[in-house]
Every structure is written in structure tokens, then in C-alpha cells.
Amino acid sequence: MRQDDVSLDNCLKCSDCNTVCPMLAAHPGYPGPKHLGPELERLRREGLPCDSEWLEYCLGCHRCDLACPNQVNVSELIAAAKARHRKPFIRQVRDFWFARPGLLGKILSVAPAVTNAVLAAGAARFGMSRIMRITSERSFPPYAKPDLPSPQASLRASERLLFFPGCAIRYNQPELAKTVVALLQRNGFAPEISTAGCCGVPALANGDGQEARRRARSNVEAMDQAVENGATIVTACPSCGHMLKSGLAELLEDDPELEKRAKRIARHTYDLAELLMAQSDAGKLNTKFRKTDLQLAYHAPCHQLSQGIGRPWYHLLRQIPGVQIEDLDAGCCGMSGTFGFKEEKYPVSMAVGQRLFERIHEAAPKMVASECATCRMQIEHGAKVQAIHPAEVLLQAYER
């Protein structure tokens, strides 16, 4: 019996998944994860036509998976159905590119100054809205040359540390890669930069299961040998971390050998803060911080919570003298990668994030720390407050 068959049979229709769904709370018409996942899956397996436009409104936050008392893979069932969902042609074209940020980044970072000027132009944004159904309400993140650092590799295989940057850091914020490398070096590591491509989360989110599986196979091939030789993989993006820890193996279930290798990668993958917090617990963290008078708020991204590692960045930043930090604990931001860029999804994206925006205004911080690039975009767009990756705060706090 397949694992997803077992998972489906475990659903008791208790509705715990519905109670934590941010989309259901913001959009009364949304049928919820219980209906779109296990309920419709039973009908789909009987061959009944039950495609639904609502599948596109799943944020992929995995809160339903965490809430289920019987370990039903609700979000996986929805993602599989989304991959079979039929879309109008224009949305197919738009979502094709949204599913491939690595390819898009390679093209748009060739001449980033030209790219950024075009994307910021009113005429271009109007055209994308009318033709491609990309909302003109948002600004695209600026592109940059993928100028990633080339730190010296570890001398011994047992000490190897491989940093998986992901698309947002590689093509939009390469200076963050330098911050991550410097932070790791401050704590006695000698990281290398992985050449692996997109993690595959955007492909899954946009209903392109085939592209997600291609990315999974490619990334396993790119990183498995390093892991077998003793490398530890580190991510600074929670979506990338979630995919490497659990998504790769799920996507490669039809190939036992690749699935085995994907699980080996998962066992040796750590979030950056997770790794540093382990150093702190072992008394090995570099704590030579200078006093930093800063009022911060912290937002935990959904894909960070789905890893089950708590809030390591929150606890790390609290160790900096002078930093006052408040855990917002306000649920999903509503951005969900490219979801918030889609014209038909923009209003509900903002509705989902409304609770977070209100909490930020109540806390009145100087800036908000969050490790997810699109969460930071949503915070700056909806709350009008500067958002920063926590690694930047931590590095700046070290004594010069």
C-alpha cells in the first residue's frame, strides 16, 4: 500500500486542518483544506470529475499538516491535485515563469539595471496587469548580478559546510549571501557555496509538478556526493529549507534510489539559525556582540514553522545586548511566494496578512526581522515598515 493511501485513510474529518487555515479565515468562500485535500481525493481516486478553481488558493503554508492529529499529508494531496488543475492559457503562461525563478533570474540578471528600470516603469506594470494578470499594486524585487562570495573550502571533508543560497539570494540579494558566509566564518565555519539551482517550491506552488520533480532530481544529483563525503547543508531561506528537508523525498517517491539519497540530504540539512542555535546550546556560539539599541519585531514564516525547529532566530537575536524584540505570532503573511503577485489573488493575499499588519502597528518596531524574502516584501508593502533578514542584525552586532 502506498504511503499516501495510508495517509488518506487516516483522515477522520475532524476539521482540525480547517481551524488553522489562514485562507479559510480570510476568505469565507474557500472550502478549506479538508475538502480540497482528503475529501476530494477520495472522489478523484474513484475517477469522478472534481477539479476546482479553489485549488489555486491554497497558500502551501503546511499549517494543516502540523495541525492534523493523524499525520495526514493534507497539503501534499492538495499540491498533487493542483498540478492536474486546468487553467486558462494566460494564467498558464504566467505561472510557467513564476514556477521557474531560477531561469527567470538568469535572464533578468544579465543586465539588472535595464531589468529594474523596465520592471519599475508604469507602462510595463500596466501591461503585465492587462496581459499577464500580474498585479500592478506590487513592486518587483530588484535584480542583481549573482555575485556570490567564493570562500575557501574546508580542508577536511568532515568539516564541510555547503550553503544553499536559493533563487532570491542568488539573483535578488547576493549581498545577503556574503552576510551568511561572514556570519558562519565568525563562528568557526568555512562554508562553500552550492551551485544547485531552484529548490522547487515555486514550481509546486504554481501547480507544475513535473518541473518540481526535475528540480528535485537535479538538486539531489548536485548535492548528494558532498553530503556523502561529510558535508552539512545550510539554508538561509525557510522555503528552501523546508523543501530540502521534506519535499525532495516526497517528490522522488517513484524512484527508491533517488528517494534514499534525498532523505540523506534531508538528514544533513539545517536552517542557518538552527545551526547557530545548536552552537549556542553547546556553548560554542561567538557571543562577542556589541551593544545594539534596536527595537525589533520578529515574524516567523510558515515554512520555518513547518520544519518543527521552533523560533531559533528569535532566541538568537535576544542574546544581543540592547536589542528589544517582540515575537509577533500573527500567523501567515499571505504572500506565499508568487501568490501575492497574481492579480486575482492580490486582494485575498492582503486580507490574509491583515492580522500581521495590525500586530506590527501595535508593536511599533523600528524594523521587522524575518528570514523569508517574500514575507519581508509583504511586510514592507502592507505594514510600511522596513523588513530585514535576521542574519543582517546578528552580523552587525559583532564587535568590529
SVG drawing of the C-alpha trace seen along z (x, -y; Angstrom):
<svg xmlns="http://www.w3.org/2000/svg" viewBox="-18 -55 61 57">
<polyline fill="none" stroke="black" stroke-width="0.4" points="0.0,0.0 1.3,-3.5 2.2,-5.9 -0.4,-8.4 -3.1,-5.7 -2.3,-5.2 -2.3,-9.0 -5.7,-9.4 -7.2,-6.6 -6.1,-8.3 -8.4,-11.3 -11.3,-11.3 -12.8,-14.5 -12.1,-16.2 -11.6,-19.6 -8.5,-20.5 -6.8,-21.4 -9.6,-23.9 -9.3,-25.7 -5.7,-26.7 -6.0,-27.5 -5.2,-31.2 -7.1,-31.3 -10.3,-29.9 -10.2,-32.6 -9.7,-35.4 -12.0,-34.1 -15.4,-32.8 -16.0,-31.1 -12.8,-29.0 -13.8,-25.3 -10.8,-24.6 -8.0,-22.0 -10.2,-19.1 -12.4,-19.4 -9.8,-20.2 -7.4,-17.6 -8.7,-14.2 -12.4,-14.6 -11.9,-15.4 -9.0,-12.9 -11.4,-10.1 -13.6,-11.2 -10.6,-11.7 -9.5,-8.1 -12.9,-6.9 -12.4,-8.7 -15.1,-11.4 -14.5,-14.9 -13.9,-17.2 -11.4,-19.8 -11.8,-23.0 -10.6,-26.6 -10.2,-26.8 -7.1,-24.6 -5.1,-27.7 -6.0,-29.5 -4.0,-27.1 -1.1,-29.0 1.1,-25.9 1.8,-27.0 1.6,-23.4 -0.3,-24.5 -2.9,-21.9 -0.2,-19.2 1.0,-20.4 -2.5,-20.5 -3.6,-17.1 -3.6,-14.6 -3.3,-11.6 -0.4,-12.8 -2.4,-13.1 -0.4,-14.9 -3.2,-17.3 -1.0,-19.9 0.6,-17.1 -2.8,-15.9 -3.8,-19.5 -0.5,-20.1 -1.0,-16.9 -4.5,-18.0 -3.2,-21.5 -0.7,-20.0 -3.6,-18.5 -5.8,-21.6 -6.6,-23.2 -6.0,-26.9 -6.8,-29.5 -4.0,-30.0 -2.8,-33.4 -2.5,-32.1 -0.7,-29.0 2.0,-31.2 2.3,-33.5 2.6,-30.6 5.1,-28.8 7.5,-31.7 6.6,-32.0 7.4,-28.3 10.9,-29.0 12.6,-31.8 16.0,-30.3 15.6,-30.6 13.9,-34.0 16.8,-35.1 19.4,-34.0 17.7,-36.0 16.9,-39.2 20.2,-39.4 22.2,-39.7 21.6,-43.5 20.0,-44.1 19.9,-47.9 17.9,-47.7 15.6,-45.0 14.9,-47.0 14.2,-50.1 11.7,-48.2 10.0,-46.5 9.6,-49.8 8.1,-51.6 4.4,-52.3 3.7,-51.2 5.4,-47.8 3.4,-47.2 0.2,-48.2 1.0,-45.9 1.7,-43.0 -1.5,-43.6 -3.6,-43.7 -1.9,-40.9 -0.3,-38.6 -2.6,-39.2 0.2,-40.3 -1.0,-42.9 0.3,-46.5 -0.1,-47.1 3.2,-45.5 6.8,-46.3 9.2,-43.6 12.3,-43.0 15.4,-44.4 17.6,-42.0 21.4,-42.0 24.4,-40.2 24.7,-36.8 28.0,-37.9 28.2,-35.3 31.3,-35.0 33.9,-32.3 35.0,-31.4 37.9,-28.9 36.7,-25.3 37.1,-23.3 40.3,-21.2 38.7,-18.1 35.6,-16.5 34.2,-16.0 34.1,-19.8 32.5,-20.7 29.6,-23.2 27.6,-23.8 25.5,-26.9 22.4,-26.5 21.5,-30.2 18.2,-29.7 17.0,-32.0 16.0,-35.1 19.5,-35.4 21.3,-34.4 19.5,-36.8 17.9,-39.5 20.0,-39.8 23.5,-38.4 24.8,-40.7 22.9,-38.5 25.0,-35.5 28.1,-37.5 26.4,-38.2 25.6,-34.5 29.2,-33.5 30.7,-36.1 28.3,-35.0 29.4,-31.4 33.1,-32.4 32.6,-34.4 31.5,-31.2 34.4,-29.0 32.9,-27.5 34.4,-27.6 31.4,-27.4 31.3,-26.7 28.5,-27.9 26.4,-25.3 25.8,-25.5 22.5,-23.8 19.5,-25.5 16.0,-26.4 14.7,-24.3 11.4,-23.5 8.9,-25.2 7.8,-27.8 7.1,-25.0 4.9,-23.2 3.2,-26.4 2.3,-27.2 1.0,-23.7 3.9,-22.5 4.6,-19.1 6.9,-18.0 9.2,-21.0 9.3,-20.4 10.4,-16.8 13.0,-17.9 14.4,-20.4 14.3,-17.7 16.3,-15.2 18.8,-17.9 19.4,-19.1 19.9,-15.6 22.4,-15.0 24.1,-18.3 24.4,-17.8 24.3,-14.2 28.0,-13.5 29.0,-16.3 26.7,-15.1 28.1,-11.5 31.6,-13.0 30.6,-14.6 29.1,-17.9 26.4,-19.7 23.9,-21.8 22.8,-25.2 20.0,-27.3 19.0,-30.9 15.6,-30.7 12.9,-28.7 11.1,-27.6 14.4,-26.2 15.0,-24.5 11.5,-23.0 11.9,-21.6 15.4,-20.1 14.2,-18.6 10.9,-17.0 9.9,-17.9 12.7,-16.3 11.9,-12.8 8.2,-13.2 8.7,-14.3 11.0,-11.4 8.9,-8.6 8.7,-6.8 12.5,-6.3 13.6,-4.4 17.3,-5.2 16.8,-8.9 14.4,-9.0 17.0,-7.3 19.6,-9.9 17.1,-12.8 16.4,-11.5 20.2,-11.6 20.3,-15.2 17.3,-15.9 19.1,-14.5 22.1,-16.7 20.2,-20.0 20.0,-22.8 18.5,-26.2 21.2,-28.8 19.7,-29.8 19.1,-26.2 22.8,-25.5 23.8,-28.6 21.4,-27.8 22.9,-24.4 26.3,-26.1 24.8,-28.3 23.4,-25.3 26.8,-23.7 28.5,-26.8 30.3,-27.4 28.5,-30.4 30.6,-33.5 28.8,-36.0 31.2,-38.9 28.3,-41.2 28.5,-45.0 25.5,-46.7 22.9,-47.5 20.0,-49.7 17.3,-48.4 13.6,-47.8 12.7,-44.8 9.6,-42.7 10.0,-39.1 7.8,-37.3 8.1,-33.5 7.5,-32.4 5.1,-29.4 7.9,-27.3 10.1,-27.9 7.4,-26.7 6.7,-23.7 10.3,-22.5 9.5,-22.0 12.6,-23.8 10.8,-26.5 12.0,-30.1 15.8,-30.0 16.3,-33.4 14.1,-35.0 16.2,-33.3 19.5,-34.3 18.6,-37.9 17.5,-38.1 21.2,-37.4 22.3,-40.7 22.7,-43.4 20.3,-46.3 18.0,-44.6 14.4,-44.6 12.5,-42.1 8.8,-41.0 7.5,-37.8 4.5,-39.0 3.0,-35.5 0.4,-36.7 0.1,-33.8 0.7,-33.7 1.7,-36.9 -0.4,-36.0 2.3,-36.5 3.2,-32.8 5.9,-33.4 4.4,-34.5 0.8,-34.1 0.6,-37.7 1.7,-38.9 -1.2,-37.4 -3.9,-39.9 -6.8,-37.7 -5.1,-36.7 -3.8,-40.1 -6.9,-41.1 -7.1,-37.9 -3.3,-37.9 -3.6,-41.3 -6.7,-40.1 -4.7,-37.1 -1.8,-39.4 -4.1,-42.0 -3.7,-40.4 0.1,-40.6 0.0,-44.2 -2.1,-45.2 0.3,-43.4 3.2,-45.3 1.5,-48.6 0.7,-47.7 4.3,-46.7 5.6,-49.8 9.1,-48.4 11.9,-50.2 12.1,-47.2 10.8,-43.7 13.1,-40.7 12.0,-37.7 14.1,-35.1 11.7,-34.7 12.3,-37.1 8.6,-37.2 7.4,-37.7 9.7,-40.7 8.2,-42.0 4.7,-41.6 5.5,-43.3 7.1,-46.3 4.1,-46.5 1.3,-46.0 2.7,-47.5 5.0,-50.1 7.8,-49.1 11.4,-48.1 11.9,-44.3 15.3,-42.7 16.8,-39.3 17.8,-38.4 21.3,-37.4 22.0,-41.0 21.1,-42.1 23.3,-39.4 26.3,-40.1 26.1,-43.9 26.1,-43.2 29.5,-41.6 32.3,-43.8 34.3,-45.3"/>
</svg>
